[in-house]
Amino acid sequence: MEFIKLACRRVKALFTRNAIERDIDDEMRLHMDLLAEEFQRSGMPLDQAKHAARRRFGNLSAIKENARDIRGAGIAGDLLQDVRYALRSLRHSASFTTAAVLTIALGIGINTGIFSILNSIALRSLPAPAASQLVSIYQNFRGVSKRSVHGAGSLFSTSEYESYRDRTQSLTGVMSYSMPSDVTLGGDMPRQTAAVFVSCNYFDVLQLKPTLGLGFTRANCNGANATPVVVLSRDLWKDQFGADPNAIGKNILLNRKSFTVVGVASEGFYGTEIFKSSLFLPISTQPDVLPGLDMYHAERLSWLTMIGRRKDGVSVDQVRADLRIISRQIDQLEPGRTTDIITTRATSVALPEGRQILFSLSTVVLAAFGLVLLIASANVANLVLARAMGRSKEIAVRLSLGATRARLIQQLLTESILIALAGGVLGSALALWSFRGLLTVVLSSLPGDVPPVAIDSSPDLRVLLFAVAVTVAAGIFFGLAPALHASKADLQSTLKQDSGGGGRRTVGLLRGGLVGLQVAVCMVLMIAAGLLLRGLYAAQTVDPGFSYQNVAVVSFDLTSAGYTDDKADLFQRELMDRAKALPGVDSVAQVGRTPLSPGRSGTMFRLPGEERMHPVDFNSVSPEYFSLVRIPIVRGRTFVEEELRGQPRAVIVTEATARRYWVGRDPIGQTLTMGLGPKHETPMEVVGVAKDTQITQIADIPSSYMYVPTNTRAMGLNVLVRGGAGFLKTASVLRTIAHDLDPGLVVRINRLEDNLEFWRTMSRLATSLSAGLCALALAIAAIGVYGVVSYVVSRRLREMSIRIVLGATNQAVRKMIVKQAMRPVAVGVFVGIACAAAVSRILEVVLFGISAFDPLAFLAAPLLLLAIAVAASLVPARRALRADPLAILRYE
Amino acid sequence: MAMKEIDLLQGTLDLLILKTVSSEPMHGYRIAAKIQELSDEVLRIEEGSLYPALYRLEQKGVIQSEWGMTDNNRKANFYRLTRKGRTELESETESWERLSRAVRRVLRAIEQGA
């Protein structure tokens, strides 16, 4: 009860501040009157008695301030007063306020901006009604022996999905969908577009009824006898049907199969993954659409993601427990296997494997951006500190009048937080507006073969909370140390002396520490940018070890176009023959994966007499491949005709592979067993050794890599064409040939050089981002050094003047100032170099062979930073020296 | 006019205030005067310590204040003990007794022994 009464009084106190103060006044007055009366009784005249009473009473305002604190006009009440006071004093020093707010706005702005993008990728709920009920479900096996994977190992097979769908108790529904695949949309102008195979209840579970048409019905999903149907994205409906409302019931050709349009998805819906899909097909149509690989009927094949909708009042943990019961039942049919169920709130990147990559990536990015905020905050901390020192007299007066230290700290912090708030609001507003534009630029500068992504970076509650948290943290960070410091002022000396606060040494230390911190952080960013810049240069000039100039890559997807082996043989043979006959064409070859294309093909192999399987990257190539891309066969020979048909099985290994597995032996004639596909363990013989080149990743020689022969009956291959009369001409001729052979086939023609472009773009993006951040950091840090030195110089004008009057040269004084200013800078540089060395390895991927400890970057960046710091400290030093020392001394 | 001849131990002032207001509600001046009187002028409570202590105790909920009239019709803030204050007073008194007994014992022992 007492507590409630107290609480009521506190709240009331907020509104009845004046009443409380009046009460305290009344109480004090009575006491003084009574005291005066007592003195009077002991024989003092009235006025003298009053005077004595007042003196006895001591420091009235101290008692009052204390009483107010305890009486709980309290923190909340003071807050209003503090805010008013802070606003007034900030208005009085407009230049300080502007500088501080802008610096913080910059720091908070870029952090909010980058977070809004990460948020939209990894944290934002799916664009569906009541999306918080949706749960993404994955699995993880222990002790599994045989499992095929299409997409990721944590996906489900069709029969597993059906078990969960039918047996769940905790979900109102479970839907599933595949990873997007490219399919050919037929018509006058065939083109490829991304399709996703979805379970029939896909739109029901998401509660996103198609806006046009009924969508899938039960009859569409009866497997073999069902008519093939499709739901289109709104964009595709506009493109393909000109937004015709009568499109429902019409047919479209997908991979040469006819599909009936039964629905159009709602505006802005492109599936639940980050990469956009524009076609939604029942999962049962998968074998028809992508012949040759039946994922729908396959047992133990991971290809489906599941999303369930929770029943009311059921937690995600309860869902997991429920699904675990079902997984145990499935495990019983698969002896030796244990399944762990992974459930997460559904987001557009929910796949555990994807989240892991995204998580480490965003840690690096957020850290880099956070560092800039740190530098900015340190700057403002120094400004606030200088200001607090300038106000040390005011603070000392307030302390001596009885204000408590806590009260003063609260007040100084209020000021800092107000600055941070203003900066936060300004910065966030600018960021949310500008990052959308920035995002468009970045996305459009990505290489062409990166599929379109759906990113909605508009702010939501999470972004808002992030901005507020960062703002308050920044405000406390740059406000607390100066506030603690300033409120510790030594009253005696401060009040007596005109300038300088108490504890000058510690102020200097704090100020130096802040500069050192800035410099260290700046150093890390600069070295990172320096390394990336070197990497960028290396990427433009790197020699991958094969010849990529003047080679056209013809790619097409025969599988999705419904080709048979015979048809593929006919098409590819004809295409290659005609290409070879073109004027200027030197050679034509087939290759599974063009060198340095993103992604990789891997398998396992075993050496004779060994149990252990070794992982290896491999590529399928035709015999002419090596001469076409100028990769020399250093021992043995390339494949011969009969090996292309698989008899006998031959393999060519790289030099590094030979060194690794057949040390001191001749690799030619060695045998191994390669696992091509789950059931095909094939014995093979090494017939040649190819020179090491950068094949899978730029600036990286794979330690084991093998080539297997291929032929024109195989699908999923690219045709390389070297020579011809310029790329554009060759490309158009090749396109005509392909069109002649099959007008319905989508053919892409690129330069082989474009593969390097992918890596160069990554490096360009990373470099421009880090260079931008670095320039920003450098500018802020330089301003910081400049500010501190100016302040110190202005405080030491008198000392400098005396030195000069006593005969010191300007140069000597200047040297003294700069030397002193450089002390924290030097410490910061060393700390920064050490930190950079500790973390620079994470950049290795985009360094293209430049060492993560590249001496040039590690030397040039510190020198540049030091030069800038010296320049920043010289400016105020010179300005001070221009003043007349005698005038200064006379004034003081 | 001795201002403060004995340094009060931390918490002792609180105990004295609680004890003083336990008999009847009284205002600040009366509390100080009464302590001074009862201690034969040895303990003089400075106003600068009295009021903060009163507010603190009130905040703790061991005393409560109310505006009322003094004997000669002046408006004054009267403090009285709450139920919580009574328990507090008992336990504080007891621990004070224990402390002073212990101190006395030490003083005596050293006087006699060494």
Interface residues (C-beta under 8 A of the other chain):
Chain A: E2 F3 L6 D23 D26 E27 M28 L30 H31 D33 L34 L35 R56 F57 G58 N59 A62 I63 N66 A67 I70 R71 G72
Chain B: H27 G28 Y29 E46 E47 G48 Y51 P52 Y55 R56 Q59 G61 W67 R74 K75 A76 N77 T82 K84
